[in-house]
């Protein structure tokens, strides 16, 4: 006898259909064909015990299970449940009432028949909808995320017996309704008003949030770089439904427990340690899973103490920062993960951290300062729009209690207004939502500056010897500053402020003696 069921497998953040064919004939032995991995090959041992522990019999004749298409490698444990049901149907221990052709079935089985969660429930539900299926049967732990897909019935099962009852009887399981928004990694308790002083950093992060720009915060230890970076999500605009679904799909593929609770509506904030490997940052494994770069999609990737990261890790960021996607190539497959995120980093100005400090001398030699800064490749620095300089907060500002600081909701309102201008501007352009994503061919039309601003910018470009990429970055930042001011054109003071946030492009003046004396860190505009 033969049985045929529909399953699904994950490829990147998308799912594709798998047909599970089970045949029982004369002979001996069990066999799984169709390029299964070790987890699938081992599944027959789990399935056999799960079947017998629930009062059924495992066939003692020849059993062949085929996973079609046979030329695509299969991985994971999502085929346990459909294989078990296929064995019971092919051995005539169950009778199909015509439901199987309308449903995709996925799930991992325990030895007692319990159904455990799998990766990518939301992606598989999307595939079921596109395939025209009536619904999907999957582990109960995955049901909340799968129910976010409208147009299909989602049935969550906790045990093999639940799936058997669904197939064998007229008693239908109750489909799960779509859940409400679920706030993941919430930063609502973090507010800009908690940080005293540092108006330069706050202004820089506001510009970054308004235009989706990448930013690097440079300053001595203890100036609030990390504290303010962690508060950046509190001023970012809320996620759209499409963005929330994209982010939830990535976390579903990564098998993140938070994503299984419902829709992720809070922008992710990923803060990996500087000991992270390049594979963990980009994504990897025998079947590459999303890394920190993709987990930060539609959110923020924050690298604290940037020069302490390995050079190979920093180099991984080049492609996703430019193309907003990440291509992972392996010998047997190639995957593409979305990677549209804001890149925020923090670093000290030198190895000891006190170069340019107003009252603490720097103890670094000329050679050590150059070595420390060269750990960050120039191509990466050119992809960072804002170089925000942090200085120590004066003691009298720390002790002031009667001067309230501006809170995050107030700043966020200005950011939302600026993003609304940009949304209207790019309404006819696909995959462009903010100024940082503006294609180079649109710069001349959108970033139109007056004559005085153009002369000033050309002079400073010559003095600082900036590259063509830095030129376009300055214009994009100036366009964002103009949007925050609700200005139709880019004026001289907008360009001047954009140049102010290019601190690492200025020539580094290092004294020739062994110890460096304090020097001002902020770039002064001249001319």
KAKABEL-V324733 format. One record per backbone hydrogen bond with DSSP energy under -0.5 kcal/mol. NH is the residue of the N-H (numbers start at 0). CO is the residue of the C=O. If there is no record, write none. Layout:
{{NH CO} {NH CO}}
This chain:
{{2 21} {4 19} {5 102} {6 17} {8 15} {10 13} {13 10} {15 8} {17 6} {18 67} {19 4} {19 17} {20 18} {20 65} {21 2} {22 63} {23 0} {24 61} {30 62} {32 64} {36 73} {40 36} {41 37} {42 39} {43 40} {44 41} {45 41} {46 42} {47 43} {48 44} {49 45} {50 46} {51 47} {52 48} {53 49} {53 50} {54 51} {55 50} {61 24} {62 28} {63 22} {64 30} {65 20} {66 32} {67 18} {67 65} {71 68} {73 34} {79 76} {80 106} {82 78} {83 79} {84 80} {85 81} {86 82} {87 83} {88 84} {89 85} {90 86} {91 88} {92 87} {93 87} {96 166} {101 98} {102 99} {103 134} {104 5} {105 136} {106 77} {107 115} {109 113} {112 109} {114 157} {115 107} {115 113} {119 251} {120 117} {123 119} {124 120} {125 121} {126 122} {127 123} {128 124} {129 125} {130 126} {131 127} {131 128} {132 127} {133 101} {134 101} {135 152} {136 103} {137 135} {137 154} {139 156} {141 138} {142 138} {142 139} {143 139} {144 259} {145 141} {146 142} {147 144} {148 145} {149 147} {151 148} {152 133} {154 135} {154 152} {155 153} {156 137} {156 154} {159 112} {161 158} {162 158} {163 159} {164 160} {165 161} {166 162} {167 163} {168 164} {171 169} {174 172} {175 153} {178 143} {181 262} {182 180} {183 181} {189 186} {190 188} {193 190} {194 191} {195 193} {201 197} {202 198} {203 199} {204 200} {205 201} {206 202} {207 203} {208 204} {209 205} {210 206} {211 207} {212 207} {214 342} {215 385} {216 344} {217 215} {217 387} {218 346} {219 389} {222 219} {227 223} {228 224} {229 225} {230 226} {230 227} {231 228} {233 230} {234 231} {235 231} {235 232} {238 264} {243 239} {244 240} {245 241} {246 242} {247 243} {248 244} {249 245} {250 246} {251 247} {252 248} {253 249} {254 251} {255 250} {258 255} {259 255} {260 257} {261 258} {262 179} {264 181} {264 262} {269 299} {275 272} {280 276} {281 277} {282 278} {283 288} {287 285} {288 283} {290 281} {291 279} {292 280} {294 290} {295 291} {296 293} {297 339} {298 295} {299 267} {300 341} {301 269} {301 299} {302 300} {302 343} {303 301} {305 345} {307 304} {308 305} {309 273} {313 309} {314 310} {315 311} {315 312} {316 313} {317 314} {319 315} {320 316} {321 317} {322 318} {323 319} {325 336} {327 325} {327 334} {328 326} {329 332} {334 327} {336 325} {338 323} {340 338} {341 298} {342 340} {343 300} {343 341} {344 214} {345 302} {346 216} {356 353} {360 358} {361 515} {368 364} {369 365} {370 366} {371 367} {372 368} {373 369} {374 371} {375 372} {376 374} {379 376} {380 376} {381 377} {382 378} {382 379} {383 380} {384 213} {384 382} {385 213} {386 500} {387 215} {387 385} {388 386} {389 217} {396 393} {397 393} {398 394} {399 395} {403 401} {410 406} {411 407} {412 408} {413 409} {414 410} {415 411} {416 412} {417 413} {418 414} {419 415} {420 416} {421 417} {422 418} {423 419} {424 420} {425 421} {426 423} {428 425} {429 427} {431 428} {435 210} {436 433} {437 434} {441 438} {442 439} {445 441} {446 442} {447 445} {448 446} {449 489} {453 449} {454 450} {455 451} {456 452} {457 453} {458 454} {459 455} {460 456} {461 457} {462 458} {463 459} {464 460} {465 460} {470 466} {471 467} {472 468} {473 469} {474 470} {475 471} {476 472} {477 473} {478 474} {479 475} {480 476} {481 477} {482 478} {483 479} {484 480} {485 482} {486 481} {489 447} {490 488} {493 490} {494 490} {495 491} {496 492} {497 493} {498 494} {499 495} {500 496} {500 497} {501 498} {502 386} {504 501} {505 502} {508 506} {509 507} {515 361} {515 363} {524 522}}
